[in-house]
């Protein structure tokens, strides 16, 4: 056997700190679960809405937790993820089947659709191009030029 035929013995992938990206030695690895409405587990609904944080030490774990405390937890975001997961595996579900598969009720599904529509429309509107109450459409300041 030649040296070039030998592959270096590799252990498990190193655990990287979510804050600094440094490989954390096993003795200093810290883990935490924090609420995050953007997290959808691929197959276990019980784990939806929980993000697993990895840190190389207590300072970085504290900073990561603080970052996620400041992020809003949006129920409609979580529900949208549940709906996406269900439709990804069963695209032809009707509303009743969708409710059963996701564990959501019809009101939650409707709120999610409205939330997604609102997000879509806000993404389509250029910044600062929103009409204010009392504005006349087509005039920049809402005042009639004539």
VEXDREN-2710 file (C-alpha; in Angstrom, 1 decimal):
% VEXDREN-2710
k/r/px/py/pz
1/UNK/0.0/0.0/0.0
2/UNK/1.3/3.4/-0.9
3/UNK/1.0/6.6/1.1
4/UNK/-1.2/8.0/-1.7
5/UNK/-3.6/5.1/-1.2
6/UNK/-4.1/5.8/2.4
7/UNK/-6.7/8.2/3.4
8/UNK/-6.3/10.2/6.6
9/UNK/-8.4/8.8/9.4
10/UNK/-11.3/11.2/9.8
11/UNK/-13.6/11.4/12.8
12/UNK/-17.0/12.9/12.8
13/UNK/-17.4/16.3/11.2
14/UNK/-16.2/19.1/13.6
15/UNK/-18.9/21.0/15.4
16/UNK/-18.8/24.6/14.4
17/UNK/-19.8/27.6/16.6
18/UNK/-22.9/29.3/15.1
19/UNK/-21.4/32.7/16.0
20/UNK/-17.8/32.6/15.0
21/UNK/-17.6/29.4/12.9
22/UNK/-14.6/28.0/14.8
23/UNK/-14.5/24.2/15.4
24/UNK/-15.4/23.8/19.0
25/UNK/-13.5/21.1/21.0
26/UNK/-15.9/18.5/22.5
27/UNK/-15.2/19.7/26.1
28/UNK/-16.3/23.3/25.3
29/UNK/-19.3/22.7/23.0
30/UNK/-22.5/24.1/24.3
31/UNK/-26.0/23.6/22.8
32/UNK/-29.3/25.3/23.3
33/UNK/-32.8/25.3/21.7
34/UNK/-34.4/28.7/21.1
35/UNK/-37.7/29.6/19.6
36/UNK/-37.5/30.4/15.9
37/UNK/-40.6/30.5/13.7
38/UNK/-38.6/30.0/10.5
39/UNK/-37.4/26.5/11.5
40/UNK/-39.3/23.6/10.1
41/UNK/-38.0/20.1/10.8
42/UNK/-38.0/18.0/7.7
43/UNK/-40.3/15.3/9.2
44/UNK/-40.9/15.8/12.9
45/UNK/-43.6/18.5/13.6
46/UNK/-42.8/18.4/17.3
47/UNK/-39.4/20.1/16.5
48/UNK/-40.9/22.9/14.4
49/UNK/-40.2/26.4/15.6
50/UNK/-37.1/25.4/17.6
51/UNK/-33.5/26.2/16.4
52/UNK/-30.6/24.2/17.8
53/UNK/-27.7/26.6/18.6
54/UNK/-24.1/25.4/18.9
55/UNK/-21.5/27.6/20.6
56/UNK/-17.8/27.2/21.4
57/UNK/-18.3/28.7/24.9
58/UNK/-20.7/30.4/27.2
59/UNK/-20.1/33.9/25.9
60/UNK/-20.9/33.0/22.3
61/UNK/-24.0/31.0/23.5
62/UNK/-25.2/34.0/25.4
63/UNK/-24.8/36.3/22.4
64/UNK/-26.6/33.8/20.1
65/UNK/-29.5/33.5/22.5
66/UNK/-29.7/37.3/22.7
67/UNK/-29.9/37.5/18.9
68/UNK/-32.8/35.1/18.7
69/UNK/-34.6/36.8/21.6
70/UNK/-34.7/39.9/19.4
71/UNK/-36.1/38.1/16.4
72/UNK/-39.9/38.2/16.3
73/UNK/-41.6/34.8/16.5
74/UNK/-44.3/35.0/13.8
75/UNK/-46.9/32.2/14.1
76/UNK/-47.9/32.6/10.4
77/UNK/-44.3/32.0/9.4
78/UNK/-44.3/28.8/11.3
79/UNK/-47.7/27.8/9.9
80/UNK/-46.5/28.6/6.3
81/UNK/-43.5/26.2/6.8
82/UNK/-45.8/23.5/8.0
83/UNK/-48.0/24.0/4.9
84/UNK/-45.0/24.0/2.6
85/UNK/-43.7/20.7/4.2
86/UNK/-47.1/19.1/3.7
87/UNK/-47.6/20.3/0.1
88/UNK/-44.0/19.3/-0.7
89/UNK/-44.8/15.6/0.0
90/UNK/-48.5/15.7/-1.0
91/UNK/-49.1/18.5/-3.5
92/UNK/-52.8/17.7/-4.2
93/UNK/-54.2/18.1/-0.7
94/UNK/-57.5/19.9/-0.4
95/UNK/-58.1/22.3/2.5
96/UNK/-59.5/19.7/4.8
97/UNK/-56.7/17.3/4.2
98/UNK/-54.2/20.1/4.6
99/UNK/-55.6/20.9/8.0
100/UNK/-55.4/17.3/9.0
101/UNK/-51.8/16.8/7.8
102/UNK/-50.5/20.1/9.3
103/UNK/-52.5/20.1/12.5
104/UNK/-53.7/23.6/11.7
105/UNK/-57.3/24.8/11.6
106/UNK/-59.0/26.6/8.8
107/UNK/-58.6/30.0/10.4
108/UNK/-54.8/29.4/10.8
109/UNK/-54.5/28.4/7.2
110/UNK/-56.4/31.5/6.0
111/UNK/-54.3/33.7/8.2
112/UNK/-51.2/32.1/6.7
113/UNK/-52.4/32.8/3.2
114/UNK/-53.1/36.4/4.0
115/UNK/-49.7/36.8/5.7
116/UNK/-47.9/35.3/2.7
117/UNK/-49.9/37.5/0.3
118/UNK/-49.0/40.6/2.3
119/UNK/-45.3/39.6/2.3
120/UNK/-45.4/39.0/-1.5
121/UNK/-47.1/42.3/-2.1
122/UNK/-44.6/44.2/0.1
123/UNK/-41.7/42.6/-1.7
124/UNK/-43.2/43.9/-5.0
125/UNK/-43.6/47.5/-3.9
126/UNK/-40.5/49.6/-4.1
127/UNK/-39.4/51.1/-0.8
128/UNK/-41.0/54.5/-0.1
129/UNK/-43.6/53.9/-2.8
130/UNK/-46.5/53.1/-0.4
131/UNK/-49.6/55.3/-0.5
132/UNK/-50.5/57.1/2.7
133/UNK/-54.0/57.7/3.8
134/UNK/-55.3/60.8/2.1
135/UNK/-52.9/60.6/-0.8
136/UNK/-54.3/61.1/-4.2
137/UNK/-53.1/58.3/-6.4
138/UNK/-50.6/59.4/-9.0
139/UNK/-49.3/62.5/-7.1
140/UNK/-46.1/62.2/-5.0
141/UNK/-47.4/64.2/-2.0
142/UNK/-51.1/63.5/-2.3
143/UNK/-52.0/67.1/-3.2
144/UNK/-53.8/67.9/-6.4
145/UNK/-51.5/69.9/-8.7
146/UNK/-54.4/71.8/-10.3
END
